Amino acid sequence: MELINNKDFMACKNCVEEPVIELSNSDKSLCKNCFIRYFEKKVLKTIKKYGLIEDNERIGVAVSGGKDSLSVLSILTKLQKKYKNIWLTAIAIDEGIAGYRILDDLKDYCKMENITLEIVSFKDEFGISLDEALKKVDIKACSICGVLRRSLLNRKARELKLDKLATGHNLDDEAQSVMMNYLKGNNEKSIRLGPKTSLVVDSRFIPRIKPLYFMSEKEVATYAFLKKFPVKFNECPNTAGAYREVVRNMLNDIEMKYPGTKYGIISSFLELLPSLLKTYSGKKANSCTKCDEPSSKDVCNTCKMLDLISI
């Protein structure tokens, strides 16, 4: 797989407006209008090049109300209005984090754009909110949230008969995931990464796609700000001390000293991904003996986590 470079997306030659951003992995600076065109064009090229969305597909968009998911939702909405041959449904997960996951602005945005919004919560589906779970067990919040959130998104997407589920993962997120798996020796987990799910071992898994795969976090934040999305740029209160935060800070430090590091990580990973898929392909999912969801073991991670936090 070939990395999509910023060199393919230059500013218009006649632009004399004040620049708003210097592109990641490039010495080019863009004004507001040029940057918005650059951003949207690059995301659409990613969608086309990697076949993220095909004609007549039902696409779910995992939305949190943050900059990444609203950027994806906005661009896919423009795509839908232009071609009218895809159907979008936004899916929001309310984990139950006091003062953090406020979905009122998201509801208003989806209503204004005529987007169907489905909201599901940990409390309704699992009988316990994340805040309540953290009071009962000494487990990292991200460990609980990650397992339950992935499970709930997949179940809801399947219930809605969606073909694919788009997420707001950007280049920084992916570089962090690649490094986390490498540092932990979890090479097999890396086959889940890439612009789209490359290995589906069970039809009960809804394939994931990442339209923002080649966009840096700085670029996404700039786009969301310039488009005036109703976004609160606040971090989840549970990320402090999490392993991902440690890796993120490390990569940010290296990127500051050696620009292009994150692009290099993704470029190398995409070259290795076909070999990883070849090595770990052929495995089939079992059915969890407790909930009948697909699982690599007798009991799925979701049921194991729910057993732990119900003690």
C-alpha positions, 0 to 999 in steps of 0.5 A, a space after each residue: 500500500 502506498 502512502 498518500 502524500 501532501 505533495 499531491 495537494 498544493 495550494 492554488 498559485 494565485 492565493 494571496 490570503 493569510 495562511 492558517 496552517 503549515 501542512 504536516 510533512 511539508 513546508 507548504 502553508 495554506 489559507 483557509 479556503 485552500 486548506 479546506 479544499 486540500 483536506 476534503 480532496 485528500 479524504 475523498 482520494 483516500 476513500 476512492 483509492 482504498 475502496 472505503 465506500 462503494 455504490 449503494 452501501 449503508 454506512 454508519 458513522 461512529 460519532 462522539 461529537 468531537 473534531 474527528 467524528 464530526 469532520 468525517 460525518 460532514 465530508 460523508 454527508 457532502 459525498 452523500 448529497 452529491 452522489 445520492 447512492 449511499 445512506 448514512 446513519 450516525 451512531 453515538 455511544 454514551 459511556 456514562 462519563 459525567 460532564 464529558 459526553 454531552 450530546 446536545 450539540 451533536 443532536 442539533 447538528 444532525 437535525 440541521 443536516 438531516 442525518 439520522 442519529 442513533 444513541 446507545 448507552 453503556 447503562 441501557 445496554 450493559 446495566 452500568 455506566 463507565 463511571 459506576 464501573 470505575 468505582 467498583 473495580 481497579 481497572 484502567 478506564 480505557 480498558 473497560 471503555 475500549 472493549 465495551 464501546 467496540 462491542 456496542 458499535 458492532 452490535 448496533 451497526 449489525 442491528 441497523 444492517 449497515 455495510 460498513 462503519 466509519 470512524 474518526 481515527 486519524 494518522 496520529 491515532 493510527 501511528 500510536 496504535 501501530 507503536 503500541 502493538 509493536 512495543 507490546 509484541 501484539 503483531 496479530 492485533 495490527 491486522 485490524 489496522 489500516 484504512 479499512 478492515 482487511 481481514 474479516 473472520 466472521 460476517 457478524 463483524 461489520 467492517 471498519 473504515 477510516 476516511 481520515 487515515 492520512 490526516 494528522 490530528 493538527 489538520 483535523 483540528 484545524 478543519 473542525 475549527 475553520 468549519 465551526 463545528 460545535 466541538 468542545 476541544 476537551 480530553 476525556 478525563 480518564 486518559 491521564 496515565 493511560 498507555 496510549 497517552 504515554 505513546 502519544 506524548 512520546 511520538 509528539 516529542 519525536 515528531 517535534 524534533 524530526 518532522 515526518 516521523 508519524 508519516 514514516 511509521 504509517 508508511 512502513 506499516 502499510 508495507 508490512 501489512 500484507 505480510 501480517 495478513 498472510 501470517 495471521 489469516 485463515 483464523 475463524 471466529 467462534 461464538 461466545 458461550 455466554 452471548 453468542 457474539 463472535 469471539 476468538 475464545 470460548 468467552 468474548 472479551 465483552 462478557 469477561 469485562 462485564 463479569 469483572 465489573 459486576 463483582 
